Amino acid sequence: MSENTGGADEAEDRTEGAVPEKPAAEQGPPPAAATPTGSGVPADAAAWHAWQRQQAWQRTTAARAAASAPPAWVLAVRPAQAAPIGTVTLAATVITGLCTALLLGDGIGPGLLLAVVPAVVAAYAAARAARRTARPWTLVWAIGCLALLAVPALRDSAWPATLAILSALLLGALALHGSRTWPGVLLSPLGIFEAAVSGLGWAWAGLRSRGGGSKDRWMPVAKAVLVAGVLLLLFGTLFASADAAFADLLGELTPDISIEDGPLRIVLFLFGAFLALAAARAAAAPLRWDRIKVAPGKPRSRVEWALPLVVLNLLFAGFNAVQLAVLFGGYDKVLESTGLTYAEYARQGFWQLLWATLFTLVVIALALRWAPRSGAADRRFVRVVLGVLCALTLVVVASALRRMDLYVDAYGLTILRVSVTAMEMWLGLVLVLIMAAGVFGARWLPRAVAGSAAAAVLAFGLLSPDGMVAERNVARFQADGKIDLAYFQSLSADAVPALDRLPEPRRSCALHGISQEIAEAGDVPWYAMSLGEHRARQILRERPVTATYEVCSRLGAFAGRSEY
């Protein structure tokens, strides 16, 4: 496009000596252009340049606004305005920090559950202030969270306790956010991090609002707490010095805090208060994860969608036919043709069948995303095809469990074998839930899967894997005289009641590692000791280990051993 140079020179004369212009993105909107011609373009060159600058500024502003605007899903999940933090919430947050500092400095046991209770009170008070009502599923998640936190108080084994704590965090996040959909169930734990950041400003605003005219409300409470603390310290010290039995009782009930523990206690206090504040902030104004909409995939035709799944069903059916033939008496023929033992045959296929179950769940999820859905006939077709696949996969689950049972009969039970068996059983339960969702609807499926996982972890912890392993191996020794004393050295105190039934010197050799670990730990306060460790200490105190290191070495108690 050509320009009118004369008009341009006149425009330069008019702007000579002016302050240099800022870039179009930084300056304000240019003055409105002259009245455009019938074609929408200003008539003279000066107005043309002004109009061009105005259009460029508008485009730049719109691009900047689009670039700085958060994604749509961020706006959708943004929480509502939180109600001001209440006095009960603040007090419960501080109490949580104190309980964390006093009860968790020596280990995890009943003290963990006691430290979490004030945090639950803080979250409940914040939700009530925000006028949020507890729904049935919220109560289920909250009760399940507390039940899972009881596992470290009952069992000494670290593996079930760790799983229980992680599952409790998941259920706690579900209780705070009230999620119902798959995005909500999967992303709710992330909401705790957002609440932890925003909770600091929320608490600071609440403290500032109480710093002025509200002294008349909180100052009497602070004075009462201070006086009560002084009285407890004064008379508790006097009574403890007057009676040795009371002093022992007081020493057992109260935490033993030294100056060296000061930094650790301070960190624990801040950590506990921080988590309680995050839970309260999430309860007051949770992220709305359920507003995230996952668009379904493009539906495929019946042939394109069903052909791969039908072929997969035929493969599963052929494999299951062989498994059923072997299951009902064909082991000898199969083992004769393969040259494998029972244990080798079982071990060879368990892990492959476990992965096959996991991959089947992935295939089902992808198939549902691209399933044909033009009408009721398509929905019935999808249910039949995927239902058959789920049913055939359940046979694979049963075959995997049977193989593990054979392997345990040959080589005994271990923690790893218990764990993977429990996982395979839970995967089978998920398949049953998917089949039920195909019949009754899938709105409840995300919460049912999360709840079943938490229930499985709770059952895993309460059944005591270490105790199960010890029970099974002791029974195996009583039946055929086979026992692996080396493996027992890695078990927790939960295994002591079962191992205590072994005859000497095998009993002492089996308990050697556990006894040494308890002796190295020394005296442990009640709030840091699980029920399993308490029972083990009682047994070992009444019947201590007597076999020498040399005797246990000859029996193979300290030989190397692989886990699986």
Helices and strands as residue ranges (DSSP letters): H 5-15, H 45-68, H 72-77, H 87-103, H 110-129, H 136-149, H 151-154, H 158-177, H 182-209, H 215-242, H 244-253, G 259-261, H 262-284, G 289-291, H 302-325, I 326-330, H 331-338, H 342-369, H 376-411, H 415-440, H 445-462, H 465-480, H 485-488, G 493-495, H 496-499, H 506-510, H 512-521, G 526-528, H 531-542, H 549-554
